[in-house]
Every structure is written in structure tokens, then in C-alpha cells.
């Protein structure tokens, strides 16, 4: 760790890389040549000879070894390419720490036990369109005895149908993602809560 006893981005990325390498079949060499070098091709020589390409790959490999040993800090220009080499779990853990040292915190709770669920937002939007098409009683900005009972009933049915579609879609989102809502908890929400 650096003199200030606060980790920097380079140290965080290298630590997560080392942890991953300990539990995988990859090596520092495969990280350097098979994963990182292809992502750094813009720094490779143009139209290289075989010798030029081998020298460039050897240079990348040496630099990766230096970063892994901690004798040099990982350059910012390699940050995203390096993170892209890590598996999702390691990359996300590193990014979470990096965001935290910069004051950015993950505010959403961990989503657990989500399953895939088909979205039906198209049905919600169709219900919105249907409700708008039956909104004749609201056109003058008030509901009164001049509004026909038939058109008022259609609008009520359409509004309640829309509310049911919205509630169903919220339940689908919960079933698929595990999210519960930040203002209303879907598990305790009922049609009576809206009243």
C-alpha cells in the first residue's frame, strides 16, 4: 500500500487480479499476451515485422510483470483494458472499491433470487392508449352530470384496467429482478394503498 495508507486504483486492480489468478488457470503471461495485448493493439507498431511484434509482446509482458510485482503503478491508459480482462465478479469488486475511494457508493441493494420474467410494457402502453381514448368525460376538465354514464363507465373501466396492468408489470419486474420499489414496496402494495 502507498505511503498515505489509502489504496489507489492501481493497487486495487492489481490486488483483484492477483486474487483471480490464484483461483484460475490463467497466468501473468497469459494475462499479458492472450488477454491484455490484443486490447492494447493501438500501441503496437504499425505493420510490424515478426521481430517487432515479438519485441512489443515481450515489452507488454515485462510491463505486466512489473505492475503485478508493484515496482511500477499501472498506467491510467491501461485501466479499462486491464479491467476488461478480469472476469465479471473480479472486475465488479474492483470497480466497487475504486468508486468508493472516489466517494461514489452503490446505493441500490443487492438483488437476490431474481429470475427471468417477460416484460409486458407494451400491454401497459396499450392500456394507456385505451384510457386516453375513453377520456371524454375529462375533456372539459371536470366530471359532472353533463358527462354520459356510458362514457364515464368506459373511462372508469379503462382506468382500473390500466391500474391492474401497471400493478401486474410491477410484479413482473419484482419477479425478474428482485427489485421492490423505492417509494412503494411491491410486496406490501395493494390496490387499496393507492386509494
C-alpha positions as CSV (number, residue, x, y, z in Angstrom):
1,X,0.0,0.0,0.0
2,X,1.2,3.5,-0.6
3,X,2.6,5.9,2.0
4,X,-0.7,7.5,2.7
5,X,-2.2,4.1,3.7
6,X,-5.0,4.7,1.3
7,X,-5.2,2.3,-1.7
8,X,-5.0,3.8,-5.2
9,X,-6.7,2.4,-8.3
10,X,-3.6,0.6,-9.5
11,X,-3.3,-1.3,-6.2
12,X,-6.9,-2.2,-6.1
13,X,-6.8,-3.5,-9.7
14,X,-3.6,-5.5,-9.1
15,X,-4.9,-7.0,-5.8
16,X,-8.1,-8.2,-7.5
17,X,-6.1,-9.5,-10.5
18,X,-3.8,-11.5,-8.1
19,X,-6.8,-12.9,-6.3
20,X,-8.3,-14.0,-9.6
21,X,-5.1,-15.5,-10.9
22,X,-4.7,-17.6,-7.7
23,X,-8.1,-19.3,-8.4
24,X,-7.9,-19.6,-12.1
25,X,-5.9,-21.5,-14.7
26,X,-4.5,-18.2,-16.1
27,X,-1.0,-16.9,-15.6
28,X,0.6,-13.5,-15.6
29,X,1.9,-14.4,-19.0
30,X,-1.5,-15.4,-20.4
31,X,-3.0,-12.3,-18.9
32,X,-0.3,-10.2,-20.6
33,X,-0.2,-11.8,-24.0
34,X,-3.5,-13.5,-24.6
35,X,-5.9,-11.0,-22.9
36,X,-4.2,-7.6,-22.5
37,X,-2.0,-7.3,-25.6
38,X,-4.9,-7.7,-28.0
39,X,-6.7,-4.8,-26.2
40,X,-3.6,-2.6,-26.5
41,X,-3.1,-3.1,-30.2
42,X,-3.3,0.7,-30.8
43,X,0.0,0.9,-29.0
44,X,1.5,-1.8,-31.1
45,X,3.9,-0.9,-34.0
46,X,2.2,-0.4,-37.4
47,X,2.9,-3.1,-40.0
48,X,5.4,-4.8,-37.6
49,X,7.9,-7.4,-38.7
50,X,7.9,-10.6,-36.8
51,X,10.7,-9.3,-34.7
52,X,8.9,-6.0,-34.0
53,X,5.8,-7.9,-32.9
54,X,7.8,-10.2,-30.6
55,X,9.6,-7.3,-29.1
56,X,6.3,-5.4,-28.5
57,X,4.8,-8.5,-26.9
58,X,7.8,-9.0,-24.7
59,X,7.6,-5.4,-23.7
60,X,3.9,-5.8,-22.7
61,X,4.8,-8.9,-20.8
62,X,7.6,-7.2,-18.9
63,X,5.4,-4.2,-18.0
64,X,2.6,-6.5,-16.7
65,X,5.1,-8.4,-14.5
66,X,6.4,-5.0,-13.1
67,X,2.8,-3.9,-12.4
68,X,2.0,-7.2,-10.7
69,X,5.1,-7.0,-8.6
70,X,4.3,-3.5,-7.6
71,X,7.5,-2.0,-8.8
72,X,5.5,0.3,-11.2
73,X,2.0,1.6,-11.0
74,X,-0.5,0.5,-13.6
75,X,-0.9,3.5,-16.0
76,X,-4.3,5.1,-16.3
77,X,-4.2,4.5,-20.0
78,X,-4.3,0.7,-19.4
79,X,-7.0,0.8,-16.6
80,X,-10.1,-0.1,-18.7
81,X,-8.3,-2.6,-20.9
82,X,-6.9,-4.3,-17.8
83,X,-10.3,-4.4,-16.1
84,X,-11.9,-5.8,-19.3
85,X,-9.5,-8.8,-18.9
86,X,-10.9,-9.7,-15.5
87,X,-13.9,-11.9,-15.0
88,X,-17.1,-10.0,-14.2
89,X,-17.0,-10.9,-10.5
90,X,-13.4,-9.6,-10.0
91,X,-14.0,-6.6,-12.2
92,X,-17.2,-5.6,-10.4
93,X,-15.5,-6.0,-7.0
94,X,-12.5,-3.8,-8.1
95,X,-14.8,-1.2,-9.6
96,X,-16.9,-1.1,-6.4
97,X,-13.7,-0.3,-4.4
98,X,-12.5,2.2,-7.0
99,X,-15.8,4.0,-6.9
100,X,-15.8,4.0,-3.1
101,X,-12.4,5.7,-2.8
102,X,-13.8,8.5,-5.1
103,X,-16.9,8.9,-2.9
104,X,-19.3,7.0,-5.2
105,X,-21.3,4.4,-3.4
106,X,-23.6,1.8,-4.7
107,X,-27.0,2.9,-3.5
108,X,-29.1,0.0,-4.8
109,X,-29.4,-3.0,-2.6
110,X,-28.0,-6.3,-3.8
111,X,-30.6,-8.0,-5.9
112,X,-31.1,-11.6,-4.8
113,X,-33.0,-14.6,-6.3
114,X,-34.1,-12.8,-9.5
115,X,-35.4,-14.9,-12.3
116,X,-36.1,-14.1,-15.9
117,X,-39.5,-12.7,-16.5
118,X,-41.0,-11.5,-19.7
119,X,-41.8,-7.7,-19.8
120,X,-45.2,-6.7,-21.0
121,X,-44.8,-2.9,-21.0
122,X,-46.5,-3.0,-24.4
123,X,-49.7,-4.0,-22.7
124,X,-49.3,-1.2,-20.2
125,X,-48.9,1.3,-23.0
126,X,-51.9,-0.1,-24.9
127,X,-53.9,0.3,-21.7
128,X,-52.7,4.0,-21.5
129,X,-53.8,4.5,-25.1
130,X,-57.1,2.8,-24.4
131,X,-57.7,5.0,-21.3
132,X,-56.9,8.2,-23.3
133,X,-59.3,7.1,-26.0
134,X,-62.1,6.8,-23.3
135,X,-61.3,10.1,-21.5
136,X,-64.2,12.0,-23.0
137,X,-65.7,12.8,-19.5
138,X,-62.4,14.6,-18.6
139,X,-62.2,16.7,-21.7
140,X,-63.8,19.8,-20.2
141,X,-61.6,19.5,-17.0
142,X,-64.4,18.4,-14.7
143,X,-66.8,15.5,-14.1
144,X,-70.4,16.4,-13.7
145,X,-74.0,15.5,-14.8
146,X,-73.3,16.5,-18.4
147,X,-71.0,13.5,-18.8
148,X,-72.8,10.5,-20.1
149,X,-72.9,7.4,-17.8
150,X,-71.8,5.2,-20.7
151,X,-68.7,7.2,-21.4
152,X,-67.9,7.6,-17.7
153,X,-68.2,3.8,-17.1
154,X,-65.9,3.2,-20.1
155,X,-63.4,5.6,-18.6
156,X,-63.6,4.0,-15.1
157,X,-63.2,0.5,-16.6
158,X,-60.2,1.7,-18.6
159,X,-58.5,3.4,-15.7
160,X,-59.0,0.4,-13.5
161,X,-57.7,-1.9,-16.3
162,X,-54.6,0.4,-16.6
163,X,-54.1,0.2,-12.8
164,X,-54.2,-3.6,-12.9
165,X,-51.8,-3.7,-15.8
166,X,-49.4,-1.4,-14.0
167,X,-49.5,-3.5,-10.9
168,X,-49.0,-6.7,-12.9
169,X,-46.0,-5.1,-14.6
170,X,-44.5,-4.0,-11.3
171,X,-44.9,-7.6,-10.1
172,X,-43.2,-8.9,-13.2
173,X,-40.2,-6.5,-12.6
174,X,-40.0,-7.8,-9.0
175,X,-40.1,-11.4,-10.1
176,X,-37.4,-10.9,-12.7
177,X,-35.0,-8.6,-10.9
178,X,-35.8,-8.8,-7.2
179,X,-36.3,-5.1,-7.0
180,X,-39.1,-4.0,-4.7
181,X,-39.5,-0.3,-5.5
182,X,-38.1,2.7,-3.5
183,X,-41.3,4.5,-2.8
184,X,-43.8,1.7,-2.5
185,X,-42.8,-1.8,-1.6
186,X,-44.4,-4.1,-4.1
187,X,-44.7,-6.9,-1.5
188,X,-47.0,-4.7,0.7
189,X,-48.6,-2.7,-2.1
190,X,-52.3,-3.4,-2.9
191,X,-54.9,-1.7,-4.9
192,X,-56.2,-0.3,-1.6
193,X,-52.9,1.5,-0.9
194,X,-53.5,3.7,-4.0
195,X,-56.7,5.0,-2.5
